[in-house]
Amino acid sequence: MTFGDLFHRWFESYKGTVKETTASVRLAEYGRMKDEFGDRLVTSFRPYECQQIADDLANRYAKPEQKLIILTAPFEYAERLELIEVSPFKKVKLVKRKKTEKKENFYSKDELKTFLDYVRENEAFDKYTLYRLLAFSGMRIGEALALNWSDIDFDKATLSIDKTLSKDRVTNRTVVNPPKTPSSIRKIKIDHTTIETLAKLKELQQGTSEIVFPNTKSRYRDSSNTSKELKKIYVKMEKHGLILRRLSPHGFRHTHTSLLFQAGVNIKVIQKRLGHANVEMTLNIYTHLTDQFQAESERKFLDFMEGV
């Protein structure tokens, strides 16, 4: 039996247990590894070589586990069904590279104002609306691009978030899916200025699309194109002498979270607004922020208690 044969036997069993997009990612990853491993006999894999494969993936990719699972999962499947005696990957250890210190992927209040002021004055109105919405709602980029006008209650100033965009790795098409977790389905309040901005965008569209942020063909935008557009905005800003830290679209969600912490918003409220399953998830993702504001809180307490 070749590894290709084993992979497809495993995949037929696996694909019904996960979302279609996740299955598509696994199939696409196999496609990239097929030439190297597809025609090899299952019995030709040896533990020492498998460890070398894992080490090589760890050196080449930021998330090597997403690559390695294409090899390990089919062998675990084969071992479980007694197609082989033991998986050659059973004792393999994935040692990740030491992480380099990441630059902060969020803005301060003043930095955000500088960015939004520039985009409002120099870019198309839909771009300004998108980045203001991301920064003032904490939505994920896929959630924002999936918004329809019917998801917005202008009278109550609320947004209903119940879907997201993703890329089908096989067809390369943008598809609308429900969020990965039930906690991501939520209704959030939006500030008055952002609601007015959205209302103006709707007026400018003149009823041409039910999608809030459509592409030129009135279809859902590709989120990867949004990343490219953002980079172009930064290039133009820098030509005008405005030098800001370059964020990813997701950085505006981080910005929103940072400003919520600075405003003293309760962690439980932040968790619900971001669509996290529990407070622990919020704390784990934003450890750098919670540590920072814990230190500030301790300093304020010590200042308050001085002389006692």
N, C-alpha and C positions, 0 to 999 in steps of 0.2 A: 504494500500500500504506500502510495506517495503522500507527502505532507499535504499536497493540494487536495487529494481525495479525502484525507482526514479533515482538513479545514471545512470542506463543504458539508461533510456529514455533521460536524459540530455546528456549523452555521445554521443548518436546517432546524436543529433542535433549539438553538439559541435565539433566533430572530423573533420567535413568538413570545419571548419573555421580556423584551425591552421595547421602547418606543422605536418607531420606524426610522427616525433620524439617527438614533444610536446605532441601530443595525446597519444603516447605510455607511456610517463612519467606519465601522469595523470592516465592512466589505471593501471600502475604498482603501483602507490601510493594507489589507491583504493584497489588493491589486498592485500596490507599490512594492510589496515584498515578494510577489509571486515569482519573478524571474530568478531570484536568489534561492528561494526555498521550495517553490511549488513542485518541482519534479524530483526532489530528493526523497529517497525512501525513508519512511518513519524510523526504521531500524538503524539508519546511518547516523542519527544524532547521538552525540556522546556528552555526558555532563560537563566535562572540561570545556568543550567547544561551546556549549550552551552558556556557560558563564562568560566566555569571551564575547559571545553575541550580546549578552546583557550589558557588559562593560562598554562595548562599542556604542550601543544605543544610549547609554547614560552620558557618554562623552559628546554625542552628536545632537541630542534633543533635550529641550527644557522639561518635557514630560515623557520620559522614556517608557513609563509604565503603559502609556496608551499604545505604544508600538509593541512592547513585549507581550502584552496580553494576546496578540494575534497568534503567537507561538505557544504560549503557556496554556491557554484555555483549551485548545484542541487536544493537547497531550493529556491534560487533566481529565478531559472527557473520555479519551481512549483508555486511560488507566481505570477510571470508574466503571467502564463497561467491559473491562478485562480484555480489551483489544491488544494491550501491551501490559507487561508486568509492572513497570514503574515508569513514570514520566522522567525523561532525561533533564527536565527543568526543575525537578522537585526540590533540589537543594541549592538552586541558583539564588544568589542574593543580588538584588538591584541596589547598587551603591550610587546614589545621586551625587552629582557635582556639588561642591560647596557653593551656596547661593551668594552671588554678589549683592551688595547693598543696593536696593532699588531706589530710584528717585521717587519723590513724592508725586503721586498721580492725583493730586487734587489742588484746588486753588483756595487761597484765603478770600475773604469777602472783597477786599480791594482788588485783588487780581481778577476775580470773577467779574466785577464791575468793568474793569478795563477791557476784558475780553468781549463781554456782551455789548458794551458801548461801541467797540470797533465793528463788530459783526452787524449791529443794527444800522450803522451809518454806511457800511461799505459792501455788504453782501445782500443777497436776495432775502426777502422777508421770511420765507419759509425756513431758511437756515437759522436766522435769529430766533424764530419761534421754537425750533427744535432744541437748540442749546439752552435757551431759557427754560423750556419745559424740563429737560433733563436735570438741570441744576436746581430747579425749584420743586421737583417732584421726587427725585431719586429713582426714577424709572430706569430699567435696563434699556439699552438701545433697541433691542429686539421688541420689547414691549411698546416703546414709543412709536416705532415704525409700523407696528401692527394696529395702531389706534384707528378706529373709525369715528366719524362725527357722532354717531349714535352712542358712543361710549362716554361722551362728555355731557354732563348736566350743567348747562350754563347758569341756570337759575340758582342751583344749590352749590355751584362751584366745586363739583366733584368729578373724578375720573374713575371709570370702572376698568380694571385691568384683569383680563381673563384670557389673554392669548399672547403669543410671541412669534416672531419670525425666525426662521432658521434656514440653513442652506442644505438641500439634499445633495449629499456628496456624490451620488451616482448620476443623477440627472443634472446637477448643478443649478437647479431651479430654487428660487426663494419660495418657501412654503409657510403657511400659517398653522401653528400648532398650539394646543393648550400648554400652559406652563408645566415645567417638570414636576413641580410639587403643588399640592392643594393650597399651601400657605402663600404661594405667589399670586393666587386669585384674591384680589382685594379692591376696596374702594377707598380712595384717598381725597382729602380736601386740597384745593389749590388756591393760591393767593389771588387776590383781585386783579392785579396787573397781568399775571400770566393768563387768567381767564379772558381778560380783555384782548390780549395779544392773540389768543387762539380764535376769538370771535372775529377779529380783523382778518386773520388768515382765511377763515371760512368765507367771509365776505369777498375777499380777493379771488377765491377759487370760483365763485359764481356758480356753485352747484355742479361743477364738472367732475367731481369725484366724491365718493363716500369715504375715501381714505384721507386721513388728516395730512399725511406726508407722502403723496404719491410721486412716482417717477414721471418722466415726460410722457409715458404712455398710459398714465392714470392707473398704474399697477403698483403693487408694493415695491418699495425700494430695496435694493441689496445693501445690507448693513456694511459690507466691505467697501462699497463705493462711498459710504458716509465717512469711513476712516480716511479714504484718499482725499475727499473733499476737505476734511478738517486739516490735513497736512498742508493743503494748498492755501488755506486761510492763514496758517501760521507763517508760511513763506511770504505772503503778501504783507502781513503785519510786520515782519522783520524788515522788509524793504522800506516800511514807513517808520522804522526806528522803534517799534514797539516789541520789546523782547520779553516774552513770557515763557514759562516752562510749557513744553508741549505735552498736552494731555491726550489720552485716547478718548473715544466717546464714553467709555465706561468711567473715565476719570471725573465726569460731571456727576455721576452717581456718588462717587467717593466725596466729591466736593459737597454735595448736599448733606451727606452723612456727617462730614466734618463740621459743617455749619450748624447742624442740629445739636451735636455735642457741645459746641461752643455756646449755643443759645441756652444750654442747660435742660434740653428736652429729656424726659424720662427714657431710659433705655428700652423699656417695654414698648413705648410708643414708637421709638425708632425701629425696633424689630418688626412691628406690624406694618409700618409704613414702607419698609424695604421689602416686605414679603418673605422674611426669613422664617424658618420653621420654629425656631426658639431663640431665646436671648443668648444662649451659649454660642450659637452660630454667629450672631452679630458681634459678640465680644471677641471671638476667635479671628474673624475677618478684619476687625478694626482694632486689633490689639494696640497698634501704634498710637491710635487716637485716644483710646481709653487710658493708656499709660500716661499720655501727655496731660489729659484733663484730670486724672487722679492726682498727679503731681501738683497741678495748679490748685486743686481743691485743698490739698494738704497745706500748701503755702498760705492760702487764704485763712485756713483754720488757725495756723500758727500765728499769723499776723493778728487775727481777732483775739487770740488768747494771750497775747504778749502782756506781761506784767502780772499775770495771775499767779 
